[in-house]
């Protein structure tokens, strides 16, 4: 997952990347995925595959966009409840179990915040 996030972050400044708005496109792709009941429309899959090929990112399952979007939301500080609702998870525990442990940035930020807190407590 970290490789996917890194690769997509690097591509965001490319001509293709600047055309992709994660917030809107991931949501509409997710809606199409839900409509297809697991059988995603082949044209969406083909478009996704062409974009990845054009920006030199290895082939990925389109569902990886959902995971990447969730991790980026977490890293940006979005509320876990918001992410749960956005992804359509029935419980916040499911969202927490799937996403909260997979980002080095989140781990580093938590450690940094804890260190700041402890420094203030000890002063």
C-alpha positions in Angstrom: 0.0 0.0 0.0 2.8 2.4 0.9 4.2 2.0 -2.6 0.9 2.8 -4.2 0.4 5.9 -2.1 4.0 7.0 -2.9 3.6 6.4 -6.6 0.3 8.2 -6.8 1.7 11.1 -4.7 4.6 11.4 -7.1 2.3 11.5 -10.1 0.0 14.1 -8.7 2.2 16.9 -10.3 2.3 15.2 -13.7 -0.1 16.4 -16.5 -2.2 13.2 -16.0 -2.1 13.5 -12.2 -3.3 17.1 -12.2 -6.4 16.0 -14.0 -7.3 13.5 -11.4 -9.2 14.8 -8.4 -9.2 11.9 -5.9 -12.1 13.2 -3.9 -14.5 13.3 -6.9 -13.1 10.5 -9.1 -12.7 7.9 -6.4 -16.2 8.5 -5.2 -17.7 8.2 -8.7 -15.7 5.1 -9.4 -16.8 3.7 -6.1 -20.5 4.4 -7.1 -20.0 2.6 -10.4 -18.4 -0.3 -8.6 -21.4 -0.6 -6.3 -23.9 -0.4 -9.2 -22.1 -3.2 -10.9 -22.4 -5.4 -7.8 -18.8 -6.6 -8.0 -18.7 -6.7 -11.8 -17.1 -3.4 -12.6 -17.8 -2.0 -16.1 -15.0 -3.0 -18.4 -14.7 0.5 -19.8 -13.9 1.9 -16.3 -11.3 -0.8 -15.8 -9.7 -0.1 -19.2 -9.6 3.6 -18.6 -7.9 3.1 -15.2 -5.4 0.6 -16.8 -4.6 3.2 -19.6 -4.0 6.0 -17.0 -1.7 3.8 -15.0 0.3 2.7 -18.1 0.6 6.3 -19.2 2.1 7.5 -15.9 4.3 4.4 -15.6 2.6 2.9 -12.5 2.4 -0.9 -12.4 -1.0 -2.5 -13.0 -3.3 -2.3 -10.0 -6.8 -3.5 -9.2 -9.2 -0.5 -9.4 -10.3 -1.3 -5.8 -6.8 -0.1 -4.8 -8.0 3.5 -5.4 -10.5 3.1 -2.6 -7.8 2.0 -0.2 -5.4 4.7 -1.3 -8.2 7.3 -0.9 -8.9 6.1 2.6 -5.2 6.2 3.6 -4.8 9.7 2.2 -7.8 10.8 4.1 -6.4 9.4 7.3 -3.0 11.0 6.6 -4.6 14.4 6.0 -6.2 14.2 9.4 -9.8 13.3 8.4 -12.0 12.0 11.1 -12.3 8.2 11.2 -16.1 8.5 11.4 -16.2 10.5 8.2 -14.0 7.9 6.5 -16.3 5.1 7.7 -19.4 6.8 6.3 -17.6 7.8 3.0 -16.5 4.2 2.5 -19.9 2.7 3.5 -18.6 0.5 6.3 -21.2 -0.7 8.7 -19.0 0.0 11.8 -16.1 2.3 12.7 -14.3 -0.8 14.0 -14.1 -2.2 10.5 -12.6 1.1 9.1 -10.2 1.3 12.0 -9.1 -2.3 11.7 -8.5 -2.1 7.9 -6.9 1.3 7.6 -5.4 2.7 10.8 -2.3 0.6 10.9 -1.0 0.8 7.3 0.6 4.2 7.1 4.1 5.0 8.1 3.2 8.7 8.1 0.3 8.1 10.6 2.7 6.2 12.9 5.3 8.9 12.7 2.8 11.6 13.3 1.4 9.8 16.3 4.8 9.4 17.8 5.7 13.0 17.2 2.4 14.2 18.8 3.0 12.0 21.8 6.5 13.3 22.2 5.2 16.9 22.1 2.6 16.2 24.6 5.0 14.5 27.0 7.5 17.4 26.7 4.7 19.8 27.7 3.6 17.6 30.6 7.2 17.3 31.9 7.9 21.1 31.7 
